[in-house]
């Protein structure tokens, strides 16, 4: 499709239609009329309010811009990464774990020390004789170049695709720090592809397809593709930049999607495709990115042996992320769903509420069987391939109605009530997000949850 020239991100394109996952939250109890209805307000809450309410994360002034993910927030984070790791297998990526601190000389080789130093954290060694300078990594690409360059490569090996979720540090201005959206320490679903020139188009197309597949799962209604071109400060020759931009234009045309030109907003080492999504306030955030880089392979003298049996061939490097900053992506999703997590991503998937103290033992049994996690005398090594769920028991002494309202407020996907009848029948009265409660066998509840997660519900 013919590209448009992007003069202003906000003025050229109409606002994207915002859509929440609006899910019914009515839970009715067959045991009590005091269970309450949906205690989740229709008032819009931003991710910071929901994060506090659901105990997802915290920030401490002793480490500004660095997020403490609390247990429930860590559950969401780990689920996001597990989801992405599964998708990356399909697209041929191998995961690596790389260091977070490197000598200054690495950043000089990559060009970051010259072009990106102000946004980096410098670290000094304690050895006063050498006074070595180090930098915390703001990006994974130089480290991945070291991995690629550690062995001789053949054209038959390419493309080589590395994925990395290591923490990154960027020295954001203190006044710009905001919740999960602008931080100094973050994680990225980072990926780098080393390929031959004749493989570039296919790799970019595959990257765009990966982005589209992932965003559909998260019900992101729409996103915008921007071709960000050569900035004022850049490395490399004009010819290299023109060729790289041409490759990206061709890939965007073949995608069949509308795209815009964002003049002068490329990275200092190469042009890029930025994918922008909106948060609930209408503010756009860069999430996914696909960047073409001819400079880094030259700077690190990366080569491969071609089909002519000579070693001097230079690979092309593609930088790629889908979530972008995982923390920022979490913030956008939190606001989109307003804390009403789909089961597969939820940090609180089910809670079992016993009516009286005499029902607590049975409630714990139900929890163990549904969650798939043995406890107490049954505790043992867990089979690595067993599906597990986050299930709690609320055996507090407060009224049944109060506990049900609390469960709704905390965002549990399913609430199970157990009493004399359930013990006698070997069932649990399960309240789903839609419809009325139903008596279900414990094994049926577990299978129902397994099937729902498999459908990303």
Secondary structure, 3 states (H helix, E strand, C coil): CCCEECCCHHHHCCCCCCCCCCCCCCCCCCCCCCCCCCCCCCCCCCHHHHHHHCCCEEECHHHCCCEEECHHHHHHHHHHHHHHHHHHHHCCCEECCCCCEEEHHHHHHHCHHHHCHHHCCEEECCCCCCCCEEEECCCCHHHHHHHHHCCCCECCCCCEEEEECCEEECCCCHHHCECCCECCEEEEEEEEEEECHHHHHHHHHHHHHHHHHHHHHCCCCCCEEEEECCCCCCCCCHHHHHHHHHHHHHHHHHHCCCEEEECCCCECCECEEEEEEECCCCCEEEEEEEEEECHHHHHCCCCEECCCCCCCECCEEEEEEEEEEHHHHHHHHHHHHCCCCCHHHCCCCEEEEECCHHHHHHHHHHHHHHHCCCCHHHCCCCCCCCCCCCEEECCCCCCHHHHHHHHHHHCCCEEEEECHHHHHHCEEEEECCCCCCEEEEHHHHHHHHHHHHHCCC
